[in-house]
Amino acid sequence: MSTVARRPTLTPRQLTRTDDRLSFVYLERCTVHRDANAITAQDAEGTTHIPSATIGTLLLGPGTRVTHQAMSVLGETGAAVCWVGEHGVRYYASGRALSRSSALMEAQARQWANPRSRLAVARAMYRLRFPEEDPAGLTRHELLGREGRRVKDCYRAEAARTGVPWRGRRYTPGDFTSGDAVNQAVTAAAQCMYGIAHAVVTSLGCSPALGFIHSGHELSFVLDVADLYKTEIGIPLAFDVAAQDEEDVGPRTRRALRDRINETSLLNRCVDDIKRLLLPEAPGSTDPGGDRDVVTLQSDRDHQVASGVNHDGPDGYGDVLW
């Protein structure tokens, strides 16, 4: 019988793609272990088997214990792991990305490092949110002004559509209940979208910190990505929930958003949007570098050469290093 230690590591092509996985699985008050290539969650009610290759991000909440073998199979299948607070509200730590390629991270760094391309990506993000407008030629200040006006218009339009009174955005950090029902719903929807965006950004191997609109925070790019779907999904859904009932707005908003994400295949769309934004020169590529497990060396003139080879030979290629 094959032991866990002797099972071969899965190759990138054997792994389930990011956009084909569950966005996240949240567990609390259980012991997470391994059974073959699945993880198990054991609590007082019994044991649940979860195929590890179908998980985008595993969220470990309060009261969870995870074994070394469980972490081993999660690493082999490329699942990201995050340690979070109750219901995933707080984020404490995380594990590896799904992607083994640095293509998207390098593209993000190149786009971010140049002020012109950074502004171009910001304009492309605005165009994704409001395709009927052309942001070409707009400065950053003009982009921010237009975005703010469009968001205010969205709030007013949703209030008129649902009949929910709207007195402006009110949120006190750390005090979720300080706002009225619709403000609580908007906050809950935003927090969920940040979590989804964070899971996708990290699973693709991108940097959460290198933002093109937001700046100065470790989650700047996460905030950028989450905002792409604010006026289309987050705000309308929040008003729908608040119009139904003012009780338990937070949990109902999270469940409703979970269902909407599944109905609209938002995870797939989020992956594709990030790739188009960071690699606009390769529109036909659906998975740039995502299933490669290749390491190269950087040479002169931005040329890359094979790794694992001693380049001291007369033609630059000599003995294998190892």
C-alpha positions in Angstrom: 0.0 0.0 0.0 1.3 3.4 -0.9 2.0 5.7 2.0 1.3 9.4 2.1 5.1 10.2 1.9 5.5 8.0 -1.3 2.6 9.5 -3.2 3.9 11.6 -6.1 3.3 15.3 -6.1 0.7 16.4 -8.6 1.9 18.3 -11.6 0.5 21.7 -12.5 -1.6 20.2 -15.4 -3.2 17.7 -13.0 -4.4 20.4 -10.6 -7.8 21.9 -10.9 -7.7 25.5 -12.4 -8.5 28.4 -10.1 -11.7 29.3 -11.8 -13.0 25.8 -11.6 -12.6 25.5 -7.8 -14.9 26.5 -5.0 -14.1 30.1 -4.0 -13.6 29.1 -0.4 -14.5 26.5 2.3 -15.0 27.7 5.8 -14.5 25.4 8.8 -14.7 26.0 12.5 -14.6 23.9 15.7 -13.3 20.7 14.1 -10.1 18.7 13.4 -8.9 18.8 9.9 -7.1 15.6 8.8 -6.2 13.7 5.6 -7.8 10.7 3.9 -5.9 9.8 0.7 -6.2 13.0 -1.5 -9.1 14.5 0.5 -9.2 16.4 3.7 -11.6 15.5 6.5 -13.3 17.7 8.9 -14.2 15.9 12.1 -16.5 17.3 14.8 -19.1 16.1 17.2 -21.6 15.4 14.4 -19.2 13.1 12.4 -16.6 13.3 9.6 -17.0 15.2 6.3 -14.7 14.5 3.3 -13.7 17.4 1.1 -11.7 16.8 -2.1 -8.7 19.1 -1.6 -8.2 19.7 -5.3 -11.6 21.4 -5.5 -10.8 24.1 -2.9 -9.7 27.5 -3.9 -9.1 28.8 -0.3 -9.6 26.9 3.0 -10.7 29.3 5.8 -9.8 27.9 9.2 -12.0 29.6 11.8 -12.0 29.4 15.7 -11.6 26.0 17.3 -10.0 24.3 14.3 -7.0 22.0 14.6 -5.2 21.0 11.4 -2.7 18.1 11.1 0.6 18.0 9.2 -0.8 15.5 6.7 -3.8 17.7 6.0 -1.5 20.7 5.3 0.7 18.4 3.1 -2.1 17.4 0.8 -3.4 21.0 0.6 0.0 22.1 -0.4 0.3 19.4 -3.1 -3.1 20.3 -4.6 -2.3 24.1 -4.5 -5.1 25.1 -2.2 -4.6 28.3 -0.3 -5.1 28.2 3.5 -6.1 31.2 5.6 -6.5 31.3 9.4 -9.4 33.7 10.1 -11.8 34.9 12.8 -15.3 33.8 13.3 -17.3 33.7 10.0 -14.2 34.7 8.2 -14.5 38.3 9.4 -10.8 38.7 10.5 -7.7 37.6 8.6 -4.7 36.3 10.5 -2.4 34.4 8.2 -2.3 32.4 5.0 -0.4 29.8 3.0 0.8 29.4 -0.6 -0.8 30.5 -3.9 -2.3 28.1 -6.4 -0.1 29.3 -9.3 3.4 28.0 -9.7 4.2 30.6 -12.4 5.4 34.2 -11.6 4.0 35.5 -14.9 1.1 37.5 -13.4 3.1 38.8 -10.5 5.9 40.0 -12.8 3.3 41.6 -15.1 1.7 43.3 -12.1 5.0 44.6 -10.9 5.9 46.0 -14.4 2.5 47.7 -14.8 2.7 49.1 -11.3 6.3 50.4 -11.5 5.7 52.6 -14.5 3.4 55.7 -13.7 2.0 55.7 -17.3 1.0 52.0 -17.3 -0.3 52.3 -13.7 -2.7 55.0 -14.9 -3.6 52.9 -18.0 -4.6 50.0 -15.7 -6.6 52.4 -13.5 -8.5 53.6 -16.6 -9.0 50.0 -17.8 -10.5 49.2 -14.4 -12.9 52.2 -14.7 -13.9 51.0 -18.2 -14.7 47.5 -16.8 -17.0 49.1 -14.2 -18.6 51.6 -16.5 -18.3 50.3 -20.1 -20.5 53.0 -21.6 -17.9 55.7 -20.6 -14.5 56.3 -22.2 -11.9 57.2 -19.6 -9.2 57.8 -22.1 -7.3 61.0 -21.3 -8.7 61.4 -17.8 -6.3 62.2 -15.0 -6.3 60.3 -11.7 -8.3 63.1 -10.0 -10.9 63.1 -12.8 -11.2 59.3 -12.5 -11.8 59.5 -8.8 -14.4 62.2 -9.2 -16.3 60.3 -11.9 -16.2 57.1 -9.8 -17.5 58.9 -6.8 -20.3 60.4 -8.8 -21.3 57.1 -10.3 -21.3 55.3 -6.9 -23.6 58.1 -5.5 -25.9 57.7 -8.5 -26.0 53.9 -7.9 -27.0 54.4 -4.3 -29.8 56.8 -5.3 -31.0 54.5 -8.1 -31.1 51.4 -5.9 -33.0 53.4 -3.2 -35.6 54.4 -5.8 -35.8 50.8 -7.2 -36.3 49.1 -3.8 -38.1 51.9 -1.8 -35.4 51.7 0.9 -34.7 55.2 2.4 -31.1 56.3 1.7 -29.5 59.0 3.9 -25.9 58.5 2.8 -23.1 56.0 3.5 -22.6 55.6 7.2 -20.1 53.2 8.6 -18.0 53.4 11.8 -15.0 51.0 11.7 -15.4 48.4 14.4 -19.0 49.2 15.0 -21.1 47.3 12.4 -24.4 48.0 14.1 -24.0 51.8 14.2 -25.5 52.1 10.7 -29.1 51.5 9.5 -30.1 48.2 7.9 -29.1 49.2 4.4 -25.7 50.5 5.5 -25.1 47.3 7.4 -25.9 45.3 4.3 -23.6 47.4 2.1 -20.8 46.9 4.7 -21.4 43.1 4.8 -21.4 42.9 1.0 -18.2 44.9 0.8 -16.4 42.7 3.4 -17.5 39.5 1.5 -16.3 40.9 -1.8 -12.9 41.8 -0.2 -12.6 38.2 0.9 -13.4 36.8 -2.5 -11.0 39.2 -4.2 -8.3 38.4 -1.7 -8.7 34.7 -2.4 -8.5 35.1 -6.2 -5.6 37.6 -6.0 -3.4 35.4 -3.8 -4.4 32.2 -5.6 -3.2 33.6 -8.9 0.2 34.6 -7.3 -0.4 38.3 -7.5 0.6 40.8 -4.9 -2.3 42.1 -2.7 -0.4 45.3 -2.0 0.4 46.6 -5.5 -2.7 48.6 -6.2 -3.5 50.7 -9.2 -6.2 52.9 -7.7 -5.8 52.2 -3.9 -2.3 52.7 -2.4 -0.4 52.5 0.8 -2.1 49.4 2.2 -1.2 45.7 2.2 -4.5 45.0 0.4 -4.5 47.8 -2.1 -4.9 45.5 -5.2 -7.6 43.5 -3.4 -9.6 46.7 -2.8 -9.1 47.5 -6.5 -10.5 44.2 -7.7 -13.4 44.1 -5.2 -14.5 47.5 -6.4 -14.9 46.3 -10.0 -18.2 44.6 -8.9 -19.4 47.1 -6.4 -22.1 48.9 -8.4 -23.1 45.9 -10.4 -23.4 43.3 -7.7 -22.6 44.5 -4.2 -24.7 47.6 -3.8 -27.9 46.3 -5.6 -27.8 43.1 -3.6 -27.4 45.0 -0.3 -30.5 47.1 -1.1 -32.5 43.9 -2.0 -31.6 42.3 1.4 -32.4 45.5 3.3 -35.8 45.8 1.5 -36.8 42.3 2.5 -36.2 42.6 6.3 -34.2 44.7 8.7 -33.4 41.7 11.0 -30.1 39.7 10.7 -29.0 41.8 7.8 -25.3 40.8 8.0 -25.8 37.0 7.8 -28.6 37.3 5.1 -26.4 39.5 3.0 -23.5 37.0 3.2 -25.7 34.1 2.2 -27.3 36.1 -0.6 -24.0 37.2 -2.0 -22.7 33.6 -1.8 -25.6 32.6 -4.0 -25.1 35.5 -6.4 -21.5 34.7 -6.8 -22.4 31.1 -7.8 -25.2 32.2 -10.2 -23.0 34.7 -12.0 -19.8 32.6 -12.0 -18.1 35.7 -10.5 -15.0 33.7 -9.6 -14.3 32.9 -13.2 -14.9 36.4 -14.2 -12.7 37.8 -11.6 -9.8 35.6 -12.7 -10.3 36.6 -16.4 -10.5 40.3 -15.5 -7.3 40.3 -13.5 -5.5 38.5 -16.4 -6.8 41.0 -19.0 -5.8 44.0 -16.8 -2.3 42.8 -16.1 -1.5 41.2 -19.5 -3.4 43.3 -22.0 -0.9 42.4 -24.7 -2.0 38.8 -24.6 -5.8 38.9 -24.9 -6.0 35.4 -26.3 -4.3 33.8 -23.4 -6.7 32.2 -20.9 -4.1 31.0 -18.5 -0.8 32.8 -18.9 1.8 30.7 -17.2 -0.8 29.2 -14.9 0.0 25.5 -15.6 3.8 25.8 -16.1 6.3 24.6 -13.6 9.3 26.3 -15.3 12.3 28.2 -13.8 14.5 30.3 -16.0 17.5 32.6 -15.4 17.6 36.2 -16.3 20.3 37.3 -18.8 21.2 40.5 -20.6 18.6 42.6 -22.5 15.8 41.0 -20.6 16.5 37.7 -22.2 15.8 34.5 -20.2 17.8 31.3 -20.4 17.4 27.8 -19.1 18.0 27.1 -15.5 19.7 23.9 -14.1 22.6 24.4 -16.5 26.1 25.8 -16.0 26.4 28.7 -18.3 30.2 28.9 -18.2 30.6 27.1 -21.5 31.8 28.8 -24.7 28.3 29.0 -26.0 26.8 29.8 -22.7 25.6 26.3 -22.0 27.8 23.9 -20.0 27.2 21.1 -17.5 24.0 20.5 -15.7 24.3 22.1 -12.2 22.9 19.3 -10.2 
